[in-house]
Amino acid sequence: MLLQQDKEFSYSGKPAASADGTVPQVESGGLLNDWFFNMFAAMIDVVHTPLLPIGYVACLLALIGLRSFTENPVKFCGVALIYIFSVVQSFALFKGSHFVIDFTPAGWQVTAKSLWFAALFTVIMVWGMSRALQYVLATIARTGLGALFASLAPSKLLDKFRASDKDMEEIEASAKNPKRQITAIMFTDIVGYSAQMGKNETATLAKLKIHNEIMNNQIVRNRGTVIKTIGDAFMVKYRSAESAVQCALDCQKAIGAYNKTKVNADDQFHIRIGIHMGEVTITGSDAFGEGVNIAARTEPKADPDGICVTDVIANAARNKVPAHFSSIGRLPMKNIANPPELFKVFAIEEQAMPKTQKAGAPAAAAAGGSPGGTFKI
C-alpha cells in the first residue's frame, strides 16, 4: 500500500517505467495532432479552477476596451502587457499539462512545445477571439439592439469617472465664477437636418440618437467637454488645438464608417465641423466671447463630411495630428471685423483632395444641402 501511494504521489504525467526499469518511448499522434490540436485539449486539461476562465474573459474585455476607447501610447502599452501576460501564463499551464508531457520526448521539446502552444493560444484565443467579439459588439451597436446595451457602453462608464476628476470640478467652479481662458471651441452640425425632420421626423430622430452616441464617444475619448447641445448641433471645448482636431477627425471617420453600413442614402447622415481657439468666457453651461463667435462662423464654411479650422488651430495642430491643412483664404464672417484665415482639414489617407471635394458634393445633395439646427450667435 505504501509503495502504491508513493507511486501515485510521484506521478508526473510521463509514461510509467516497466519492471526492468526502461521507460516506454513516447508515441506520436502525428505532427498536426501533437503540435496543434493538442493545444485545444490541453486548454480543457488546465482549466481546473473558475479563476482561469474569469481571467481569460477579463483579458478579452480589456483588449476590446483598450482598442476602442484609448489612443497610443496607452493603447499600445496596455495591449502589449495583456499579450505578454497571456503568453507567460499559458506557457506555465501548458508545461504542466499531460497533453504536452505524454506526447513529447523529455527535454527541450517540452519547453519548445509549451512555448509554441502559448503563442498559438495568444494568437487564436486572445487576439482572434477579442477581434471577433469586438466585431460582434460593433455590429450589435449599429442595429436596433444597441439600445439594450447602452448602459454597458464603456463611454458611459468613462462619463461617470469624469464626474470625480478635475475636469468636472473646473466646470462646477466656472459656473460660480466665470473666467476668461484660451480654449479650443468646436461646433458641429448635421447637414440638412431641418429638411430631414420635415420629411421624416421618426427616422431623423433615430439617426440623431445614433449621431449623438457617436459624437459623445469620440468627445470622451479625446478629453473634450460638451458645453451644450441644441438639436443636432454640438458645442464642445478642448484644452488644446491638437485634441480638438483629432476629435474632429475621429468623429468624421466614425460617421463615415457608419454610413458605409447603410446602402440607402436616406439612412445616412453627414456633418460639418468648425474649430477655433481664442479667449472665451466659460461658465458651467455656456461659453461667450468673440472666440466662440468665430468658431460658430467657421463651421458653416466646412464641406459636408468636412472640417474647417482657423489659422490659430492649423498652426497649433500641424505636424501633431495625422492630417494636412489646405488654406481657403479669409472669408467674410457676420459681425467679425477681422476674420481669420481658414483651412480645410483632410486626414492623411485622403491624399487626393480634388476627389475628396467632389465626393462632398453628392453628400450635400443627398443630405439636403443646408445646415440643420445651429447656434444663434
N, C-alpha and C positions, 0 to 999 in steps of 0.2 A: 504493500500500500504506500509506503514512504517513497519507494522508487517511482511509482506511478505519479505521485504528487509532484516530485521533483521534475519529472518529465513534462508534466503539464505546465508547471511554473516556468520552465526554461524554454518553452516553445516560442520560436521566433518567426514562424511562418515558412521557413525553409523546409524542403523535403527531409524526412527523418532518416537517420543513418540506419543501415541494415545491421544484422547481427555481427558481421565481420568488420564493422567499423567504416565501411565505404558509404559515401553519400551518392544516391542516385543522381544522374545527370539531369539537369533541368530540361524539360520537354518544351519545345517551342510550339506555340499555337499559330505560327505564321507571322510574317513581318507586319502585315496590316493589323492583325489582331493584337499582337504584342505591343506594337508601338503606336496604336491609335485607339482601337475600340476598348482596350483595357483601361484607358483613361476614364471613360464613362462608367465602367464597372467599379473602378477604384473610387470614383466620386461617391457612389452609393455605399461603398465599404467604409469610408471615413466619416460619413455623416452619422455619428452616433450620439450627437447632442443637439438640442434645438438652437444652441448659440451659433452653430456654424451656418445654417440657412438664414438666420436672422442677420448675421454679419454680412452674408453674401447679398441679401436684399438691400441692406443699408449701403453697400458699395455701389450697387446699381442705381439707387435713388440719388446718391451723392454725385455720381458721374453725370446723370441727367441734369441735376440742378446746376452743377458747375458749368457744363457746356451751354446750358440755356440762359443762365442769368448772371454770368460773370464774364469778364474780359481778361486778356493777358495782362500781367503775368500771373494773376491769381488763378485763372482757369488752368494754365499750363502746369503750374506747380501742384495744384490740387489733384488734377487728373494723373499726373506722374506719380504722386505719392500713393494713390489708390492702386495703380498698376503694380508698383513695386511691392506694396503690401500683399496684393493678390498672388504674385509670383512667390514671394518668400513663404507666405502661409501655406499655400497649396503644395509647395515643394516639401515642406516638413510633413504634411499629411500624406502625400503620395509615397514618400520614402518609407513610411511605416505600414503601407498597405500590402496585404499578401498578394494582390493582383500585380504588384510590381515585383515583390520578392520571389514569389513562386514561379514566375515566368522569366526570371532574369538570372544569369550566372552571377555568383557573388563577386564583389569587387567594384571597379569603377563604373560598370554598366548600370548598376542600381542607381548610382548618383546621376549618371547621364540620363537614364530613362525618367527618373523623378523630375529632373530639371526640364526635360522635354515635355512631360505631362503638365508641369506647372505653366510652361509657356503656352501650350495648347489651351489649357483651361482659361488663362487670362485672355487670350485672343477670342476664343469661341464663346465661353460662358460669361465673361465680364464685358469685354469690348463689344462683341457681337450682340449679346442679349440686351445690353444697355442701349445700343443703337436701334434695335428692333422695338424695344419698349418706348423709346423716345419718339419713334415714328408713329407708333400706335396712339400715344397720348396726343401728339400734334394733330393727327387725323381726327381724333375724338373732339379736340378743341375747336376744329373748324366745322363741326357738324352741330346739329341741334342738341347733342348730348353734352356739349361743352358747358352749358349752364349747370348741369348736375355736379360738375367737378370744379365749379368756380371757387367754392370755398376752400378747396385744396390747392389752389394756384400758389406757387412759391412767391409770386409777385405780391399777393395779398399778405402773405406772411412777412415779407420784407417791409411792407407798409406798416405793419404792426410794430416791427422792430424800430422803424424810423420814429415812432411816437415817443421813444425814450432817448433818442440821440440828440446831438447838438443842433441839427437842422430844425427840428420841431421846437426846440427851446428858443432858437433865434426867431422863428415865426411868431411864437407867442409873445416874445419880448417886443418885437417890432409892432405888434398890434397895439400895445400900450404906449410905446414910444417910437413913432415913425422916424426913420433916419434915412439920410441920403447915402447911397453907396454905388460903386461901379458894379454893374450887374449885366450879364448877358440875358436878353429877353427874346424868347421865341414865340411867334404866333403861327398857328396852323389853322387850316380851313378846308372843308370838303368842297370840291369843285361842283357847282351846280346843285347844292344841297336843297335850296328853296324850291327849285323846279322839280326835283325828285320827290320832295314832300307833297307837292301839289299833284303829282302824277300817281304816286302810290305810297300813301303815308305809312301803312303797315310794313311794307318791305323796306322802306327807307329807315324806319326806326330800328328794324332788325339789323340793318347794315351799320347804323350808328352805334349800336351796342357793341358790335364786333370792332368797329373803328376805335371806340373808347378803350376796349380791352387791349388792343394792340398798342395804342398810344401810351397808356398807363404802364404797360410792361416795359417799353423802351425807355420811358422817362425815369422809372425807378432804377433800371439798370445803369443809366448814365448819371445818376445822382442829381436829377432835376427835381424841382418843386413846382407843382401846379399852383399858380396863383388863383386862377379862376377859369371856368368854362362858361361859354354862352352858346347854347345849341350845339353845333358841330365844331365850334372854334375853341382852341386851347390857348391859354396864355401861361407860359412856363418861364421860370428863372433858373439860371445856372451860375455857378461860381466862376466858370471860365468859358472863354470862347471855344476852346477845344472840345469841352464836354457838350456844348450846345450843338456844334456842327456834327459831332459824332452821333448824337442822339437823332438829329435830323436825317442823317444817312441811314441809321438803323430803322427809323420809322418808315422811310420810303422803301427800304429793302423788304421789311416785314409785310407792308401792304402790297408790294409787288408780288411777293411770294403767295399771299392770299389770293390776289387777283388771278394768278396763273391756275388756281384750282377751280375757277369759275369760267366756264365756256361762254355763258351768256353775259354780254356786256352790262345788262341791267342789274346783274348780281354783283358787279364790281363797284369799287369807289376809288376816287383819286383825290389827293390833297395837294395843297400848296403850303410851303413853309417859308417864313421870313425871319431873319435873326439880326439883331443889332445889339451892340454893347455901349452903354453910356451911363451917366449918373442919373439914378432914378430914386424916387422916394417909395420905400417898401412899407406896407402895413400888413396886418395879418391876412387880409383877404383881397388886397388890391395893390397896384403899383401906379405911380404917377410920374410925370415929367416928360421932357422932350425926348429922352431916350426911349420911352415907351411909345410915344407918338411915331417916331421914326421906324421902330420895329413893326408897328401896325401898318405903316405905309409901305414897308418893304415887302410884306407878304403877298399882296396882290401882283407884284412885279414878277413873281415866280411863275414858271410854266406849270401846268398840271403834271403831277408826279415830280415836280422840281423843287429846288431850294434856291433862295436868293438871300444874300447877306450883304452887309455894308462893308466898306473898306476896312473899318476897325476890326471886324470879325475876320475878314480874309487875311489881314496882316498878322493877326494873333494866332490863327489856326493853321496857316500854311506850313507845310512840312511836319505837322504834328498829327494830322489825320490822313487816312488814305483817300485823298480827294485832290482834284485840281480846280482852280478858280478861273473863271472867264469873265472879264470885265464887260459890262453893258453900258458903261458910262454913267453920267449924272442925269437922272430922270427927275422931272418935276414932281414934287410932293405937296399935297394940300397943307397949307399953313406952316410949311417948313421953308424958312427963308434961304437957307444954305444947305440943300440936300446933299448927302454924301454920295460918293461913287459906289455903284452897286456891282455885285459879282454873282454870277450863277455858279453853283457848286455841282460838280459831277464826281461820282465815285470813280476810283482809279480804273475799274474794269470797263467803264464807259469811255473807251478811247475815242470812238468816232462821234464827236459832238454833233455834227450835222444830222446823223442818223437819230441821235437821241432827241434832238429838237423836232425832227419830223415825226418821231413816234409820239411826241406830246400832243400834236395837233389832233389826231383822231381821238385821243383820250379826252381832250377837251370837248370835242363834238359829242362824244358818246355820253359824257357826264353832264352835258347841259351848257358848258362853256363859261358860265359865270360863277363867281364865288357864292357860297351859301351864307349862313349866319356869320356876321362879322362883328368885331368890337366897335362900338361907337366912340370915336376919339376925335 
